[in-house]
Amino acid sequence: MTAPATKQKIAGYLNVLSGEQLKAVLRAWLERTDEVPLSLQQALAQPFDEEDDGSPFPEMTEEQILEDNERRWEEYQRTGRAIDHDKVVEWLDSIGTKCELPCPK
């Protein structure tokens, strides 16, 4: 198998694994082998750049998160407005597919 084909196959595996599953796979692989490619070591050593992760959520401290949650809870109690559960489930099910839906609002 060529290097591009191998990379494509690995990328396919990564697309379906959760973060915990990926960690388990990497730990099991590390226990079975003495060889770790330098490029993997370098990639894991690089700090994750949260500004480029595409996340719509701002970086917040735990205190800010708790304050925001409290504000949202008070607003819900006052207005009764919420995102429909079925819409959230539909959105979550679409994540990682070719037809990924926007986050419901």
N, C-alpha and C positions, 0 to 999 in steps of 0.2 A: 504494500500500500504506500502511496506517495505521501510526502509530508503534508501537502495541502489537504489530501483526502483524510489523513489521520486527524489533522486539526479540526476539520469539519465534523468528523464523527465524534470527537471529544466535545466540541461545542454543542452538538445535539444532546449528549448526555448531560452536560451542565445545565441546559435549558429546562430539564425536567426535574432536577434535583433541588430539594430545599437546601437552605444554608446548613442545617444540622446534618442532612444526608451527605452533603459535600464534605463537611468536616470529617464525618465518619469514614468516608471513602478514602480521603487523604491520609487519615491516621492509620487505617488498615494498610494502605500502600506503603507508608513509611516504615511500618513494622516488618513488612516483607522484603524490603529492599535496602541495600547499602548505598545505592546510587540515587542522588537527587540532582536533577539538572540545574546548573547554575542559573539559568533563566527563570526557573520556578522559584529558587531561593531569592533572586532579585525581585521578582514580582511580589512575593509575599512580604518582603522587607519594605517595600514602598508604602508610605502612608496613604491611606484611602483618601482621595480628594472628594469630600462631600459636596463641594460646590459644583462638581461636574457629574454628580450621580443622577441628575434628572429629577430628583425628588422635589415635589411641590411643597414640602414641609421645611420651614426654616429651622436652623439649629437653635434649640432652646435648652435652657437649664431645667433641671427637675422642678425647681420652684416655679418657673414660668409655665411649664407644662401643667402643673397642678392648678395654677391660677387660671389658665386658659380653660382647663376642664371644668373648673368651678363656674366660670362665666358661661360656658356653653350649657351646663346643667341648669343654671338659673334661667337662661334664655328659653330652654326647652320647657321648664316648669311654667314659665310665663306665657309662652305662645303655643306649646304643644306641637310645634313644627319639628319634623325629623325626616331623615332620609328613609325611604321605604326599604325594608329588609330585602325584599326580592330583587330590587335594583342593585343593592350592595352585593348580593350573592352573584347576580349576573355579571357585575363588573369584576369581582374577584375571580370568577371562573374564566373570564376572558384574558386575564393577565398571563403573558407569555405565549399567547396564541397569535396567529396571523391577523386576527380581527379584534385586537385589544380595544376595549371600550374606554372612554374617558371616565374619570372618577365622578360618580354621581354627586350632585349638589342639592 
